[in-house]
Amino acid sequence: MRTWLAFALAWALILGGAFLAHRVQTSNGTVTVSEVRIPAEAGVTVSGLLYTPVGATAARPAPGVLVSHGYINTREMQSPFAIELSRRGFVVLAMDMTGHGYSGGIVGTAGFGGPAALRYLKGLPVVDKGQIGLEGHSMGGGPILAAAAEDPDGYRSLVLEGSAPGLLGAKAPANIRNLAIVFGQYDEFAGLMWQVPKGSEVADSKRLQAIFGVTGRVQTDRVYGSVADGTARILANPPVTHPWEHFSNAGVGDAIDWFQRTLPTPAAKPPASQVWLWKEVGTLTSFIGMVGLILATFDLLLRLPAFARLSQPAQPLTTRRDGRWWLSLAITAALPALTYFPLMKVGQVFFPMAPFPQWIQNQLLVWALGTAVITLLIGLVLRRRAAFTTRWGLSIAVAVVTMAVAYGSLALVDALFKVDYRFWVLGLKPLDATRAMQVPGYLILWSLFFLVAMRSFAASIPVRGEGLIAAMAWGKVAMALGFGVLVIWEYATLFATGLLATPTEPLNVIVAIQFVPLLGVIGIIGAWTYRRTNSYVPGALICALLISWYVTSGTANHWQPGFAPQLPGAAAKR
């Protein structure tokens, strides 16, 4: 009975959170959110979410805004902007850059998809094609600037959040109309974007001063030039980091303020009036519910005759937390964090190719598999010989069925509410056909890593006689503590000095943020499944399926048939 209640509670969290997110992003039913597919150059298709307020009609067309996410993100990352602008009466198109999300091609194809997306937005009968705004975060400046370069008179104003014109050589117009620059004081990419050491020093950037047409320090929040003439410039320098620029009241509010100044606003509201965070609360609730669904589904399956042989009480080696146990905990927690930067750098040589087209995922796998090899070597020294009850066929089957139920829950939420499971940099999306075909190759490699990692975990961390809550808590600590300390160290240093502790690794530091909650979830799944089966295999395979799905759905493609292979070094510089 308790397991069925847990199963029902998981579904309540999933559906309740998704419904809340849906109500927020549709402004309580006054905005329609719809899926769109847009044909673009080079034969690719650009995907997007179209936010249409009820007041926008062919008889009374509304201003439109095209928004774009940054590198290794998807269109949902721009939902704070889309929600706030659409509730103010703007028609908003949140696009997936090419090579990302559900858009085709590879990174950079067809002007990142921006020109086609702008043509589509301007072609909608409900959009006033003479009143168009553009917004992009980080590499998301690429598509909107490419669109502006192709149609220099086709927009009224443009906002760059944590971005710069011509980033990594991307196409950009010579004179951008009514430009707002929003750049965080703690932005990790200040050197790349504006050639200054710290985000707080962006006003002293010679590049920025040239764009503003001044020879000295640019004053923040001052409008230079004329909105009417299209020459206006403004700089906002809020106290946020790069990933906070699109996930903070400050970053979102500065963009809202600029569009309300430069475009006619059907339902103007103060920039500080923002509700988008409740959408993120909803999708986070759904994500938590999905984790609960995985655990409850696994328990229910073990009750079925087909899987009953898997059900075995755990037999931990350790009887108490002695010095050897604390050493094992320290190694388990610290090793992935210690190997992260060096092995991610080595992983740059794992270039995109047919079975493995995602360059960032390739690097992550070099890190994971390298860490697994070190774990095996440490295991030879520590010689912890646990007795596991391993049934490979049943373990594979129970993992597949468990994750099929989890995937089905997200497919249902997507169909009913057009939301996914996410919070800030954490995001889990359904797979399209292209990315589903990429999963098998990655799944094999992730399985190798998790089989080693979960075997080491099960042999050293569980303690005989401990309760379920304690077991899951220590599982989270063992798996996530090292990355938690790494991220805290990086950002404590950034906030104290204006520079990351590893200032040459900004992209990898940001990628590491999401691994804190992900590794915590992995620790919970590992502890839960081991207690019920006395085996590390089911939990390892469930985690491999989850991470293969997670990374493949949200990471950029750098290789695809029919496109010239892209040198991944450019994306690395981000």
N, C-alpha and C positions, 0 to 999 in steps of 0.2 A: 504493500500500500504506500509506504514512504517513497519508494522509487517512482511510482506513478504520480504522486504529488509533486516530486521534483521535476518530472517530465512536464507536467501541466504548468508548473511555475515557470519553467524555462520558456515555454510557448507564450505564456502571459507577458513575460518580459520582452520577448521578441516582437510580438504583435503590438503590445502597448507602446513600446519605445518607437516602433516604426510608425504607428498612428500619430503619436506626438510629433515626430519629425515631419510627417506628411502635412499635418495641420499648420506647422510653422512655415514650411517652405511654400505652401500654397496660400499663406496669409488667411487662414481660416476659410478657404474655399474661394477667395477672390482673385487668385492667380492660378492659371492652369500650367502644369509642368508636363511637357511632352518630349518624347524621344524624336530626334531628327537625324537624318543621314544626308550628307551633302556631297555631290560629286565634285572632285577637285582635279587639278592638273596631275599628270603622270598616272592617270587611271586609278587614283586612290579615292577612298571615301572618308570624309571627315564626319565624326559623330558629334552630337551635342545635345544638351538639354535646353529646351526653349521655355522660358518663363513669360507667360502672356497674361497681363492683368485684364480683368473683365472690361475695364473702361477703354481698352485699346481695340478699336474696330476699324473697318475699312472707311467708314464715314468720319471717324475721329481718330486717325492714326496717332500713335504715341512715339516719343523719342525712343531710340534703340541703343543698346550698349552691348558690345561684344567683349567677353571676358575670357582670359586664358590662364591656365595653371602653369606651374614651372616644371622643370625636369623631374622625371620619375614620379610624377603625380598624375592625377586625372581630373576631369571636369568638375567632379564633386568637391574638389579642394577650393573651388571658387564659389561655393554655395553661400558663404557669408555676404559676398558682394551681390550675388544674384538675388538672394532673399531681400536684402535691404533696398536694392534698386527697384525690384519689381513691386514691392509694397508701396513704393513712392510713385508708381505709375509707368515706369520704364519697361519696355519689352527687352528682355535680356537673353542673349545666347551664350551659354557656357560651353565652350568647345573643348574637345580632346585634341591636343596637338597630334600631328602625324607621328606614328610610332608609339603612341600612348593610348591607353584606354581601348576604346572600340574603333579608333581611327586606323586606317591602313597605312602602308608605307613604313618608312623608318624615320628616325629623328631628322628633322630638317627638310624632308620631302615636301615639294609644292609650297615653299614658303611657310613651312610648319603647318600648313592648312589654313593660315589666316586669310589670304585673299579670297578663297572660295567661301569661307565662313562669312566674311563681310558682304560679299555679293548676295549670299542667301538672305542675310538679315535685312539688307536694303530692299530686297525683292518681295518681302512680305507685305501684303496689303495693309496690315495693321500697324506698320512702322512708317513713321515720317522720315523718309530717306534723306531729308535735309538736316536732320537733327540726330546725329550719330556720335556716340562716344566709344572709346576703346580703352580697355584696361588689361594689363598683364603683369603677372608676378614672376620675377626671376627670368628664366628662359622663356616664360610666357610673353616677355616683351618681343620675342622673335616673330610670332605670328601676327601680332597686332601692328608691329612696325612694318612688316612685309605687306600687310593689307593697306597701311597708310601710304607706303611707297608706290604701290600699284594704283591706288585711287587717292591722290593727294588732296582732292577737293571733296572727297566722299565722307568726311567726318568733321566734327566740330571741335572735339577735345580728346585728350589722351592722358591716361594715368599710367605711370610706370612704378610698380611697387617692388622695391628691391631689385631694380633692373637698370639698364643703361642702353642708350641707342648704340646699335652696331655691336652688341655683345657677341663675342666669338666670331666676328666678321659677318653676322647676319645682316640682311638687307634692311635699310632704314631710310626714310626721306631726309633730304638735306635740311629742311625747315619743318619741324613738327608743329602742328597747329595746337595752340592752347594746351601746353604741356604742364602736367603736375608730376613732380618727382617725390615719391614717398620712400624714404630710406632710413632704416632704423639706426639709432645710435650704437647698437650692438650688432649690426649686421655683420655676419661672418665673412661676407664676400666684398668688403670695402676695397681691398686691393685690386681684385679682378674687375670690379665694376667701374670704380672711379679713381684708381691709382692713388689712394690715400690709405694709411695704415689702419685707421679706425673709422667705423661708421659715424662717430660723433664729429669727425673732421671732414665730412663730405662737403660742407659749405666752402672749404678751402681748395677743393679739387679744381685744377686747371681745366679739365674737360667740362665740368659742370659750369664753370664761369664762362667758358666759350659759348655754351648752349644758351646761357642767360644773357650773353652780351655784356658782361661786366668784367672789370679787371681786378676786382678785390673780392673779399669774402661775400658770398651770397647770404642775404638775410632770410631767415626762415619765416614762413607764413606771410611773406610780402609778395604781392602780385607785381611782377615786372611786365611791361608791355601792355597790350590792349586785348581784351577778350573779343571785342567787336571786330578788330582787325585780324584776329587769329594768332596774334604774336604773344599772348600772355604766357607767363612762366611763374611757377610757384614751387617752393621747396618745403616739404614737411620732414622733420627729423625726430620722430617720436622715439621714446626710450624702449625700443623693442628689438628683438633679434630677427634674423632673416625669416624663419618659419613663423614668427609671430606677426609679421607684416600682413599676412592674410588671415590671421586668427586672433585679432585683437580689436577692441573698440577703437583704438587709435588709428591703426592701419586702415580699417574699413571706413571709419568716420572721415578720414582725410579724403578718400576717394569719393565718398558720397557728397561731401562738401563741394569738391571741385565740379562734379557733374551738375549739382544743383546751381552752381554759379554760372556754368557755361552752357547748359541746355535747359530748355523750358521743362519744368518739373510738374507733372499733372497733380501729384499729391505730396507736396513738399513737407518734410518733417525735419526736426533738428537732427544734425548728424549723429548726436549722441543717443538718439532714440533708436535702439537696436534690439532685435529679438532673435537673431540668428543662432545665438548660443544654445537656445532651447532645442533647436534642430539637432545640434551635436549631442546634447544630453540624451535625446531620444535615440539616436543611432548608437551611442555608447551603451545605452541600456539594452538595445537589441544585441550588440556584440557580446555583452556579458551573458545575456540569455542564450546565445548560441553556444558559449562555452559550457553553460549548464546543460544544454541540450545534448552536447557530445557526451558528457559524463552520465547523464540519465539514460540516454539511448544505449550506451555501452552496458550499463547495469541490466537494462531490460533484455538485451540480447543474450546476456549470460544465463538468463532464466529459460531461454528457449532450448528444447532438446538438441537442436543442431549445434549449439555453442556451449552446452552444459559442461563439457569436458575441460573447457578453459577455466572454469571457476575453481580456483584453488587458493587457500589461505596463504598469504605471504610468509616467507621464512627468512626474515632479515638476518644477516650475519652478526650485526652489532647488537649487543645487549645493553649498552649504556654509552653515553657521550663522553668518551675518554679522550686522551690526547691524540690518539690516532684518528678518531672520528673528526675532531676539529681540524686536523691536518687535511683530511679528505674533503671536508667542507670548503676549506680555504682554497684548495687546488681546483675543485669543481667550479667554484664561483669565479676565481681570479683568472684561470687559464684562458677562457674565451676572450676576456677583455684585454689580456696581455698580448695575445696573438693577433688581435683585430687589425690594428694599423699596419704592422709589418706584412701580414699575409694578404690584406686587401691590396697593398702595393704590388706584391708578387702577382696577385690575381690579374693585374693589368695585361699580362701576357696571354691570358685566356681570351683570345679575341672572339668576337661574335662569328658564328658559323651556323650552318643549316640546323643541326639539332639543338644548338645552344645560342639563340640569337640575341639574348639580353646581356649586355656587357656588365651591368652592375650585378646581376644575379650570378654571372660567371665569377666575378670577384668574390662574392659572398661564398660561393661554393669552394673556392680555393682556400679561403679562410676556414670554412667549416671542416673540410677534409684534412687540411693541414693540422688543425686542432685535434681532429680524431686520431691522426697518427701519433701525435704527442701524447694523447690520452692513453693509447695502447702501450706506448713505451713506459709511461708512468705506472700503468697497471702491472707490467712485468716486474717492476721494482717493488711495488707495494704488495703484490701477490695476494689479492683478496679473491678467494675462490668460492663464490656463492653458488648455491644449488638452485637452478631455475627449472621450472616446469614449462618447457618450450614445445609448442605445437604450431609449426609454421603455417600449415594450410589453414587451420581454423583462425590463427592470428591474422593472416592476410584477409580472410573473409570478414571477420568481425570489424577490422579497421575500415575496409571498403564500405560495408553497410553503414557503420556509424557515421562516416564522413559523407555518405550519400544523403543521409537524413539531414545533416548540417547544411549541406549544399542546397538541398531541397527547400530548407527554411529560407535561405537567402533568395532563391529564385522566386518563392512565393511573395516575399516582402517586396522584391523588385517589381513583380507584376501588379501587386495590389496598391503599393504606395510610392513607387519610383524613388526608393531610397536604398542605401546599402548599409553595411555595418562599418562604422568609423567613428573616430574622434581625433581631430587635429591631424597629426602625421600618420596615425593608425587607420588603415582602410582596407576593407575586404569587399571585393566586387565579384559578381558572376563573371564567368569566362565566356568570351565569344568563341566562335569556331576556330579562329586563327590561334588564339592563345591556348585553347584546349588541346590543340595538336602539339603545342610546345611543352606541355606538362610532363608527358612520359619520360623524356630524356632527363629533365631536371629531377623528377621524382626518384629515379634510380640513384642519383648522386646524393640527394638529400636523405634517402633511406640508409645509405651506407653511413652517413654521419650520425644519424639519430640512433641507429642500432648500436654504434660504439658508445655514444654519449649516454643513452638510456641504460645500457648494460653497466657502465661505470657508475652511474647514479644509483641504480638499484642495488649494486653490490656494496655501496659505501655509505649512503645517506639514510635510508630507512632504519629505524631502531625498533627492536622487538618490543611489543606491548604498547607502543605509543598510539594515541587516538588518531582518528581520521583528520581532525582539524589541525593537529600538530604536524602530522605527516605532510599535509598539503602546504602548510606554512613553511616548513623546512624545505619542501620542494621548490617553492618560489624563491626562497633565499638562496638556495644552492645554485639555481639556474640564472637568476636575475641580478643578484647582488653585485657581481663584478661590473656589469654594464651600468648598473645604477650609480656605482661609485665613479666610473669613468665619465658618465655624463655630468654628474654633479661637479666633479673636478674641472671639467672643461668649462662649464658655464659659471662656476664660482670665479674662475680665473678671468673669464670674459667680463663679467660684471665688475670685477675689482680693477682690471687693468685696461679693458677695451679690446683685448686680444684673447683668442682661445689659448689654452695651454699648448695645443699643437696647431699653431696658426696656418700651417701649410696643408691641413686636413679638414677644411670646412665642410666639404660635401660628406665625407665619411663620418664626421661628428654628427651631422644632422641625420644621416641614415641610422646612426647608432641609437638615436632617441627612441625609435619605435621598437627596438629590440629589448628595451626594459620591460614593457608590458608583455611583449610576445614571449620572451623567455620565462616570465612569470607564469603565463598560461601553460607553457610547455612543462614547467615544474609541477603544476597542479595535475595535468593529464598524466605525467609520468608516475607521480605518487598514487593517484587514484587507480590507474590500471594495474600497477604492480601489486597493490594490496589485494586486488580481487583475483589475480591470476598467478601470482608468484612468477611472473615472466616480464621481461623488459620488452618483448617483441611487439605485443599489441600497441602499447603506448608509443613506441618508436615509430611504428608505421602510421598511426593516427597523426602524430606530429609531422612526419614527412609529407603526408597528404595535405595537411593544413598549410604548412609553410610553402610547399610547391605551388599550391593554389594562391596563397597570399602574395607571394613575390611575383609570380608570373602575371597575375591580373593587374598589378599596380606598377610594374617596372617597364622601362622603355625598350622597344625593339630597335636594334642597330643593324640587323640583317634580315632580309626578306627576299624571296625569289623575285627576279626582275629589277632589282635595284642595285646600284653599285655599292659594294661594301663601304661602310663609313669608318673612317679612322676614329676609334673610340677615344683617343686622347683629347679630342676637342670637347666631348661631353664631360670628360673628367675635370676639365677646368671650370665648367659651369659658371 
